[in-house]
Amino acid sequence: MHTNGEEWLLHELQKQKQIKCVFDVGANTGDWLVLCRKHHPNVSIHAFEIAPPTFAKLSKNTAAFSNIKLNPLGLSDSSGEIDVFLDDSADYLTSAYREVFGPEFEAFNRGEKDRSFKAIKARVVRGDVYARENNIQTIDFLKVDVEGMEKSVLRGFSDMLQKGSIQLIQFEYNTTNIASKFLLRDAYQLFNEFGYVVGKLYPNYVEFRKYHYRHEDFCGLNMIAVHKDNLDLQKLLGNHC
C-alpha cells in the first residue's frame, strides 16, 4: 500500500477535504482501514469482512478507533447467503471462487502445493439496501477488495451509481478475474453505463484511459473509477507529466 499507489491516493484526496464517508468492502484485518484513518482522521467508515476469523482480527485491530461501523458480512447484488471459501492460514484470501486456491494461481500460491481451504455459508447484503437502511446518501470513497466478487458488489450499488452518488471507486483487477470471468472490459462497460471514467492506479498517479484489449493483462493491481463530470478529481489524480 505504501508503494503501489494506495497511500498516495489517500494522501492526494486530503487536498479535496471532501472525504466524509468511506466504504471498505473486503476490509480483511484492517491494514487499509488504518491507513485511511491516518490520512483522513475524521471520516466515517463502514467496513465489511465476510470471513469470521478475519473479522475477529479486524475488530481487534480497530478497537481503538471511533466512527467506524464494522459489519461481519459481505456486499453483493442481492441479499442472502452465499458459499465462500477460506484458508485459515492465509487470511488475505477469501473468495467465492474455489479455483483461486489452486496452484495455477501463482500470484497467490507462488508455486506451492494446493492450499487447504474450507467452505462456509456467509451473509451478503445489497449495497444500495445497506446504504438506504443506514441513511447514507453519498459515498465519497468505495474501496472493493473481494477476490472475484467485484461485479456483484458493484452491481449492488446500481442505484447510487446511476445517481452519481459515489465519488470514487477503487477496485482490484488481477488473476482472480479469470476465475470470476469479470474482465477489465466488463468493468469498463459497467462504469461507462453509469457515466464513470476508469483508470489504472500507479504509485503516484492515475492513468485515466479508454479500454484497449492490450490492457487485459491480469497484472493488476488497482483500478480507479470517477464520475465523468467530476473534472476536479480527475485533474487532481491524473498524470500531469
N, C-alpha and C positions, 0 to 999 in steps of 0.2 A: 504493500500500500504506500510505502514511503518512496518507492521508485517507479511504480507503474502508472502514476498519474492520479491515483485516487486521493492522496493527500493534497496534491497540487490543486485538484478540483475543489476540494473543501476550502482550501485557503483562498482561492480566487473568488469563490462565492461570498466570502466575507465582504467583498467590495460592494456588493449589491445591498447588503444589510436588509434583505427581504426574506431570508430563510427563517420561517417560523414553525413550519410543520414538516417533519421528515418521517417517511415510512421506510423501515429496514426489513425487507422481506427475505427471509433466509438469513437471519441475524447470526446464526452459528453461536460461538461463545462470546461474541460481543466486541471483537477487536475493532471492526469498522465503527461500531457504535461509540466506543470510547474515543476514537479519533475524531468522529463527528462532534462529539460533545466538547472536545478540546478546542476546536475551531469555532464552534457555534454553541457557547455555553448556555444560551437561553432558549434554545429551540425545544419544541415539544416533539418527542419521538415515540412512534408506535413501532414496536419491534415484534417480529413473528418468527418463531422457531418451531418446526413441526416435530422434531425428534425429542422425546422426553429426556434422555440422558444429556443431550446437548443443551436443552432448555434449562436443566438444573445448573449447568456450568454458566450459562448466560445470566441466570438470576443471581448467582454468587458474584460474578464479575461486575455486575452493575448495581449491586445492592446499595451502594453509597450515593447513587445518582437520584435526583428528583426529576419530576416532569417527564418520566418515561413510563409508558404502558407496555408491559411485556405480555405477549399472547402465546400460549402453548398450542399453537395451531398454524396452519398454512393458509395461503390465499390461492384462489383458483377462479375459474369462470362459472362455477356453481357451488352451492353449499352442500356439504355432506361428508362422507367418509371415502378415503382412497387408500390403496395399498402403497406403502413406501418401503424402501429397503435401506438398511443402515448397517454400518460396520462400527461396533463399539470401540475398536482400536483406531479408528480414523474419523473423528467427529466432524471433519470438514466435508465428508462425503455421505450425504443422504439424498437419495434420488427415487423418483417414481419409475426409473428405468433400471432393471437389474443388469442390463448389458454393460453398464459403466463399471461394474465390478470385475469384468473380465480382463485378461492380460493384454488384449488388443488395444485397450485404452491406456497407452503408455504414459500419457500426461498425468495419470493418477498413479499407475502401478509401477512405472519405471522398471519394467522387465520382471517384476516379481511374479510369483505364482498367483493363481486366482485368490482373491480376498474371500474371507468368510463373511457372510452377511446374513441378516435375518429380515423377515418381512413383518411389518406391523400395520395395524389399521390406524389411520390418522385423520383428524378432523380438518376440514378446509372450509373457508367461507369466501363468498364472492366479495371482491374488493369494494365494489360500489355499495354493497349491503353494509359492510363494516363501516365505511365512511359515513353512510347515512345514519346508521344506528348510533354513531359517536359524534354526530353533528359536525362533521368535517366537510367544509365547503371547498377548500383548496389544499392541495398537497404541493409543497414547494420543491421537495426532493424525494423521488421514489427510487430506492435502490433495490434491485432484484438480483438475487444470487441463489438460484433454486435448482441447479443441476438438472436442467432439461424441462422444467415446468414453466419456462418463460412465456410461452404462448398463452397458456391457461391463465397465468397470473395477469398478464397484460389485457387479455380479453375480459377479465373480470372487472376491469376499470373502464369498460367501454363508454359508460355514461359520462364519467368525468373526463375522459379523453375527448369525447365528442364536444364537450363544452369548453375544452381547453383549460380545465381546472387543475391540471398537473403541469407544473412549470418545467421540471427537468426530470428525465428518467435515465438511470444508469442500469444497464443490463449486461450480463455476460454472454459472450459468444466464443465457443471453443468446441472441442471434440464431442462433448456431450450432445451438441446439436445434431450430430449424426444419428445418435440413438433416438432422439426426440423427433427427428425429421422436421425440425423447425430451422430452416436455412436462414442465412442472412437476408436472402431475397425475400423470404416470408416476413421477416421483421420490418424490412423497408416497406413492403406493401401494407402491412398493418399500420405503421405510423403515417405513411402517406395518406391512408384512408382518413385519418383523423387530423391531418394538417400539420404534421410534425416533420422536421428535418432531422437527419441522422448523421452521426459522425463517429469516428474511432477516437478513443481516448489514448493519447500518447503521454509520456512523462511530464510535458509542460504545455500541452495544447490539445485541442480537439480539432481533428480534420473533418469538417462537415463536407460531405461529398455525395454525389449521386451514386447509386448502386452500379457496380460492374461485376461480371462473373469472376474476374480475377481476384476480387475481394473475398471470395468464398474459399478461404484457406484454413479455417477452423483453428487458427493460431491465437485468436483472442487478443487481449483478454476482455476489455470492457468497451461497450458502445454507449453513446450518449444520444438522447433524443430531446429536442427542444421545439416548442411550437414555432411554426414558421413566422408568426407575427412578432415574436419576441426577439427583435433585432438586437437589442441591447445585450441580451445574454449571449447571443451568437457572436457578437463582436467581442465581448469580454473573454470568451473561451476559445475563439478561433485562432488559427495560426496566423501570426502577423509578420512572419519572416519574409 
